[in-house]
Amino acid sequence: MSDTLVQILRRVLLPVSLLLGVMVLLGVLVTRVLTRTWPFTVEDAVNRELAADRTSGWNDVSLVFSTLASTQMIVVVTVLVALALRLWLKRWREPLFLCAAVTAQALVFLLTTMAIDRRRPAVEHMDVSPPTSSFPSGHTSAAVALYVGIAVLLALRASSTGAKVAWWTLLLMVPLGVALTRMYRGMHHPSDVVASFINGGTCVAVMARAVLDRGLRWGRTKLPAVDRPVATARS
């Protein structure tokens, strides 16, 4: 049990705590230190330009992407995919990885918004503003953790390079679309969504090392490695 706690501390709690510190530091720099420094001086212009170019068609598209990263949708998709992975692979490693990545980014996001108070962009907001700070974007962070996490799992089991590229391309489109959507709808500054990619991406990397690492030992039991297709020798 003590070995397990040490592993959790070293591979999960410590790196996630460091990530939280980095996110808060970035928030302080963006909102208090570098406000008059490029590229942060042009953020308002970017938001105004996006707001000026709104059309009914793009409004509908942006609503779709925004809905894909809503709290309710993230929870539902995470649970369904985790259950599907459990039934498909007959083990808990992959479902645990995905749930841990999504949960970790949510905790870092919430704690960061408590420390950093940033107003929403000074344009018309197409959504009701949640009571959290604009920094970082919760929608984007959650989308990165969930859909990049799924891409990692599918790429690990892909039998060809083409399949890996296809999975990554398809699933990366979701968080990229969400990031653009949140700016388009006037809910976040560009730096908010950039910081969210750092948050979500780091949580995926941390949990991949903590849960999917084939060399990891929790206590005395070595967790099974992620299965890969085994090439059979041809005679």
Residue, then its C-alpha position, 0 to 999 in steps of 0.5 A: m500500500s505504501d508503494t502505491l501511495v508513493q507512485i500516486l504522489r510521484r506520478v499524479l499528485l505532484p505533476v498535477s500540482l505543478l501544473l496548477g502552479v504553472m496555470v496560475l502563474l500564466g494567469v497572473l502574467v496574462t492578466r497583470v504583468l503582460t497586459r501591455t505586451w504583444p501579443f496580448t495587446v491584440e487579443d481584444a481586436v481578435n475577439r472584435e473581428l470574430a464577433a463582426d464576422r458572425t453569420s447564422g451558418w457559423n453561429d449554428v456550427s459554433l453551437v455544435f462544437s460548443t455543445l460537444a464540450s459542454t459539461q453535460m456532454i463531456v461527462v456523458v461521453t467520458v462515461l460512455v467511452a470508459l464503459a465501452l473500453r472496459l467491455w472491449l478490452k476487459r480491463w480498467r487501465e484505459p478507462l481509468f486513464l481517460c477518466a483521470a485525465v478529464t477529472a484532473q483538467a477539471l480540478v486544475f481549471l476550477l482552482t485556476t479560475m478561483a485564483i485568476d479573475r479575468r473578465r470575458p471579452a468586451v463583445e456580445h456574448m452568445d452564451v450565458s456567462p458561467p460564474t467562473s473566470s474567463f481564464p482558462s477556457g473550461h470547454t476547451s480544456a475538457a475537449v482536449a483532455l477527452y478527445v486527445g485522450i481518446a486519440v491516444l488510446l486509439a492510436l496505441r491500438a492502430s495497426s498502421t501509421g495511416a490509421k494513427v494519423a486518421w484518428w489523430t486528425l479526426l479527434l484533434m479537430v474537436p478541441l480545435g473547433v471548440a477553441l475557435t468556437r469559444m472565441y467566436r461566441g465571445m466567451h474567451h480571449p485567445s490566451d484563455v484557449v491557449a492556456s487550456f490546451i496546456n492544461g488539457g494536454t498536460c493532464v493527458a500526458v501525466m495520466a498516460r505516464a501514470v496509468l498507461d506506462r508499461g513499466l509502472r508498478w503499483g505496490r507489488t503488482k505490475l499493471p498489464a501493458v497496453d495491448r498492441p497488435v502482434a505481427t506474425a512471422r511469415s514463412 
